[in-house]
Amino acid sequence: MAAETGVIWGGVVALRTGLSAAQAIRSWALPRGYRRLLLVYESGSRADDLVPALEDAGLAVFPFEHPGGASVASVAEAVAAYHFDQCEAVAALGGGAAVELGTLTGFMAGQHQPLPDLAAAPDRVDPRGVGPCLAVATDLSGVVALGGARILIDDRGCPFQVRDALLRPGAAAWCPEAGRDAARAVAAALALDAGDGVLSQRLIDAPAETLPHIALDVAALLERSLGPARVFAALGEVAAELPPEPTLAAILQALGGPQGILSFLSDTLDPEGGGRAALDGLPLDGLAHLDPATLPVDISPVLVMLGRDIPARRRRGGRGGAARGRRTK
């Protein structure tokens, strides 16, 4: 029996429910006249089955597999594919990684400044350059990625944050897939990292039917406040090809917090206990380029936990100084 079609209101964006991924994409694209779509997806998703169904509806679909990790390079690659195939809109299918890359692709589709420069000077973002984007979340990590904040890694291995309401997708759908139970723990870990243990515990305890409602609350929380573990999980995934889930769990475990939550996260996201050992090999040289304007997250507790000195942050040379510094290096 099909789930009842409806909409979850609240949080950062209205979330359609009760549709298949194909139905969600068709009902969004066709009435708006979007005929050429870049489909950003994760490995292991159902994109292979989805593309023929969309093409039968008259859509030209250009699949783009998420390369792993949110970085300037991966966004540039996706934007290049968007323009090469003359796409009119982006559809992101999957969990948090796919949703983040898809929304970043739409955000950057028509911008004339590099992402790090836009992070340093948000007033340079051109709203007219943001392409249409639909996010089809297949697990809770996809729902919590619907907010307007992202951690990315630049070409020097330095993390930075972009925060803008235009990073939210124009529309979103909840099309859960079976066998993605760890996404509940990922969402709970992100909530705890952002400083809300109550939301984290609610995600752990809640029945399945209420989970997307709570995850939308987490998305709003993350738009306001990303935590230090999130920064290092992104850094490890891009710069050292570490799985982000055990990295996130290991950092939270080391920093401390509610023991019940931490035990659940550790058992679910890092059952082999290898996350803490992997952290010792993190390449941290890029942190010397940190700019307080583009990473307003206190990562010092993690550096202390790793036994590393806290890098000195560069001073900005006035308005746009960080961006100019990048261009002259």
C-alpha positions in Angstrom: 0.0 0.0 0.0 1.4 3.4 -1.0 2.1 6.0 1.6 -0.3 8.9 1.8 0.8 11.9 -0.2 1.3 15.0 1.8 3.6 17.8 2.9 5.6 18.3 6.1 5.6 22.0 6.9 8.2 23.6 9.1 11.9 23.6 9.3 13.8 25.1 6.4 11.7 23.9 3.4 8.4 22.1 2.8 9.0 18.4 2.4 6.7 16.4 0.1 5.9 12.8 1.2 4.3 9.7 -0.1 5.8 9.9 -3.6 8.3 7.7 -5.4 11.5 9.5 -6.5 10.4 9.4 -10.1 7.0 10.9 -9.2 8.7 13.6 -7.1 11.0 14.6 -9.9 8.4 14.5 -12.7 5.8 16.5 -10.7 8.4 19.1 -10.0 10.2 19.4 -13.3 7.4 19.0 -15.9 5.0 21.8 -14.7 7.9 24.2 -14.5 9.2 23.4 -18.0 12.5 21.9 -17.0 13.3 19.3 -19.6 17.1 18.8 -19.1 18.1 17.7 -15.6 21.4 17.1 -13.9 20.8 14.1 -11.6 23.3 14.2 -8.7 23.3 10.9 -6.9 25.3 8.7 -4.6 26.8 5.3 -5.3 24.4 2.6 -4.3 21.3 4.7 -5.0 18.5 3.7 -7.4 19.6 6.1 -10.1 19.9 3.4 -12.8 16.3 2.5 -12.4 15.2 6.1 -12.1 16.7 7.4 -15.3 14.6 5.3 -17.8 11.4 6.2 -15.9 12.2 9.9 -16.2 13.2 9.6 -19.8 9.8 7.9 -20.6 8.2 11.0 -19.2 10.0 13.2 -21.7 12.9 14.4 -19.6 16.5 14.4 -20.6 18.5 13.2 -17.6 22.2 13.5 -17.2 23.4 11.4 -14.2 26.3 12.7 -12.2 27.7 10.4 -9.5 28.8 12.1 -6.3 32.6 11.8 -6.2 32.8 11.7 -2.4 33.2 14.7 -0.1 32.1 18.3 -0.4 35.0 20.2 -2.0 35.6 23.1 -4.3 36.8 20.6 -6.9 33.7 18.4 -6.7 31.4 21.3 -7.0 33.3 22.7 -9.9 33.1 19.3 -11.7 29.3 19.1 -11.1 28.8 22.7 -12.3 30.9 22.0 -15.4 28.7 19.0 -16.2 25.6 21.1 -15.7 26.7 23.6 -18.3 28.2 21.0 -20.7 24.9 19.1 -20.9 22.9 22.4 -21.1 20.9 21.5 -18.1 18.0 23.6 -16.9 17.8 22.3 -13.3 19.4 20.0 -10.7 17.8 17.0 -9.0 19.7 15.6 -6.1 19.0 12.0 -5.1 20.3 10.4 -1.9 21.5 11.2 1.5 23.4 14.2 2.9 26.3 14.0 0.5 24.2 14.0 -2.6 21.9 16.7 -1.3 24.8 18.9 -0.4 26.5 18.6 -3.8 23.2 19.0 -5.7 22.3 22.2 -3.8 25.8 23.6 -4.1 25.7 22.9 -7.9 22.4 24.8 -8.2 23.8 27.6 -6.0 26.9 28.0 -8.2 25.3 27.4 -11.6 25.4 31.1 -12.5 27.8 32.7 -10.1 30.8 34.7 -11.3 32.9 34.4 -8.2 34.6 31.2 -6.8 33.1 29.5 -3.8 35.8 30.5 -1.3 35.4 34.2 -2.4 31.7 34.0 -1.8 32.3 32.5 1.6 34.5 35.5 2.5 32.1 38.0 1.0 28.5 36.7 1.0 27.2 40.0 -0.5 28.8 38.9 -3.8 26.3 36.1 -4.3 24.1 36.8 -7.3 20.5 35.5 -6.5 19.8 35.4 -10.2 22.7 33.0 -10.7 21.1 30.3 -8.5 19.8 27.4 -10.6 16.6 25.5 -9.8 17.2 22.5 -7.5 15.0 19.7 -6.1 16.4 17.6 -3.3 15.0 14.0 -3.0 16.2 12.8 0.4 16.4 9.0 0.7 17.5 9.0 4.3 17.6 11.3 7.3 21.0 12.6 6.5 19.5 14.0 3.3 16.8 15.8 5.2 19.2 17.4 7.7 21.2 18.7 4.7 18.3 20.8 3.5 19.5 23.9 5.4 21.5 26.8 4.1 25.0 26.0 5.5 27.8 23.8 4.2 31.4 22.9 5.1 33.7 22.5 2.1 37.4 21.8 1.6 39.3 24.1 -0.7 42.2 23.2 -3.1 44.7 23.6 -0.3 42.9 21.3 2.1 41.5 24.1 4.2 37.9 23.9 5.5 35.5 26.8 5.1 31.8 27.4 5.6 29.3 28.8 3.2 26.0 30.0 4.8 23.2 31.4 2.6 19.5 30.8 2.5 19.9 30.3 -1.3 21.7 27.0 -0.5 18.3 25.5 0.4 16.7 23.6 -2.4 13.7 25.2 -4.1 11.7 22.0 -3.3 12.3 18.8 -1.4 10.8 15.3 -1.2 11.1 12.5 1.3 11.5 9.2 -0.5 13.1 6.8 2.0 15.0 3.7 1.0 15.3 0.6 3.1 18.7 -0.4 4.6 20.0 3.0 5.5 19.5 2.8 9.2 22.9 4.5 10.0 21.5 7.8 8.6 19.4 8.1 11.8 22.7 8.0 13.8 24.4 10.5 11.4 21.5 12.9 11.9 21.7 12.5 15.7 25.5 13.0 15.6 25.1 16.2 13.7 22.5 17.5 16.1 24.8 16.7 19.1 27.8 18.3 17.4 25.7 21.5 16.9 25.0 21.6 20.6 21.5 20.2 20.9 21.5 16.9 22.8 17.7 16.9 23.1 17.1 16.9 19.4 19.8 14.2 19.1 18.1 12.0 21.7 14.7 12.5 20.0 16.1 11.2 16.7 17.4 8.1 18.5 14.2 7.4 20.3 11.5 8.5 17.9 9.3 6.1 15.9 9.9 6.0 12.1 6.9 8.1 11.2 8.0 11.1 13.1 11.7 11.1 12.0 11.5 13.4 9.0 9.7 16.0 11.1 12.5 16.0 13.7 15.1 15.9 11.0 13.7 19.1 9.5 14.3 20.7 12.9 17.9 19.5 12.8 18.3 21.0 9.3 17.2 24.4 10.8 19.6 23.9 13.7 22.5 23.2 11.4 21.8 26.2 9.2 22.5 28.3 12.3 25.3 26.3 13.9 27.6 23.7 12.5 29.9 22.0 15.0 33.7 21.2 15.0 33.2 17.5 14.5 31.3 18.2 11.2 34.4 20.2 10.0 36.8 17.4 10.7 34.5 14.7 9.2 34.4 16.8 6.0 38.2 17.3 6.1 38.9 13.6 6.6 36.6 12.5 3.8 38.1 14.9 1.2 41.7 15.1 2.3 42.3 11.6 3.6 39.4 9.6 2.1 38.2 8.6 5.6 34.6 7.5 5.9 32.9 10.5 7.5 30.6 8.5 9.8 33.3 6.9 12.1 35.2 10.1 12.1 32.2 12.0 13.3 31.5 9.4 16.0 35.1 9.2 17.2 35.4 13.0 17.6 32.2 13.3 19.5 33.2 10.4 21.7 36.5 12.0 22.5 35.0 15.4 23.2 32.4 13.9 25.5 28.7 14.5 26.1 25.6 12.4 27.1 26.9 8.9 27.5 23.8 7.2 26.2 23.9 9.1 23.0 27.6 8.7 22.6 27.4 4.9 23.1 24.7 4.7 20.5 26.6 6.8 18.0 29.8 4.9 18.6 28.2 1.5 18.3 26.3 2.4 15.1 28.8 4.6 13.2 32.1 3.2 14.4 31.5 -0.4 15.5 35.1 -1.4 14.8 36.5 1.4 16.8 38.8 2.6 14.0 37.7 6.1 13.8 40.0 7.5 16.6 43.1 5.8 15.1 42.3 7.2 11.6 42.2 10.8 13.0 45.9 10.6 13.8 46.6 10.6 10.1 44.5 13.6 9.2 46.4 16.1 7.0 46.1 19.3 9.0 48.5 21.6 7.2 45.6 23.3 5.4 44.3 24.6 8.8 47.1 27.2 8.7 44.9 29.0 6.1 41.9 29.2 8.3 40.0 32.5 8.2 37.6 33.4 11.0 35.3 35.0 8.5 34.8 31.8 6.5 35.0 29.2 9.3 33.1 30.7 12.3 33.3 27.4 14.1 35.6 26.8 17.1 37.6 23.7 16.1 40.2 24.2 18.9 38.7 21.4 21.2 39.3 18.9 18.4 42.9 20.1 17.8 43.6 19.9 21.5 42.1 16.4 21.6 44.4 15.4 18.7 47.4 16.9 20.5 48.1 19.5 17.8 48.9 23.2 18.1 46.2 25.5 17.1 47.2 27.2 13.9 47.4 31.0 13.9 44.6 32.5 11.8 45.5 35.1 9.2 44.3 38.6 9.5 42.0 39.9 6.9 43.2 42.8 4.9 39.9 44.7 5.0 36.7 43.8 3.1 37.4 40.9 0.8 41.0 40.6 2.1 40.7 36.8 2.5 39.5 36.4 -1.1 42.3 38.7 -2.4 44.9 36.7 -0.4 43.7 33.5 -2.1 44.0 34.9 -5.6 47.6 36.2 -5.0 49.0 33.0 -3.6 
